[in-house]
Amino acid sequence: MVPNKGRATPRVVCCAIPIARAAGKVLVVTSRKRPNNWVLPKGGWEPSDVQLEAAASREALEEAGVRGTITRYVITIPTPSATYHFYELDVVGLDQDWLERNERRREWVDYAEAVRRLEWKAELAQGLRSSSLAH
């Protein structure tokens, strides 16, 4: 197994941490590859995104139907196969009809539950633990 899936350099992955500030909740979605596992909306940066934040925002919309504003850069976590960039996204609304609605479930959970659900993927749990919700 080649860690970079044939790439010379690790993939650039942008992750959104969708937050409902007033409720103190995080939106998590199910993984397409592992439907029983939960993840944060994330995906590869594309040149058309220009900025890393734009990729995080786009992935949140595609994967979770989330509309909102990126409010904070959180952390960058390098792994052998990918470099993860995390951003907090303050949610203003959820679309009922979104691109991956038939492929994923989404759920609002509190911070502790979100960390628990992301534990299976260390970099996601670490990214969330580095967010302002942890304090």
Salt bridges, closest charged atoms under 4 A:
GLU46 OE2 - ARG58 NH2 3.77
ASP49 OD1 - ARG58 NE 2.69
GLU59 OE2 - ARG58 NH1 3.02
GLU62 OE2 - ARG58 NH1 3.40
GLU63 OE2 - ARG104 NH2 3.30
GLU88 OE1 - ARG21 NH2 2.47
GLU88 OE2 - ARG72 NH1 2.82
ASP90 OD2 - ARG21 NE 3.10
ASP95 OD1 - ARG67 NE 2.97
ASP97 OD1 - ARG101 NH1 2.83
GLU100 OE2 - ARG32 NH1 3.56
GLU100 OE1 - ARG104 NE 2.53
GLU103 OE1 - ARG32 NH1 2.83
GLU107 OE2 - ARG117 NH2 3.06
GLU113 OE2 - ARG116 NH2 2.81
GLU113 OE2 - ARG117 NE 2.69
GLU119 OE2 - ARG129 NH2 2.86
GLU123 OE2 - LYS121 NZ 3.30
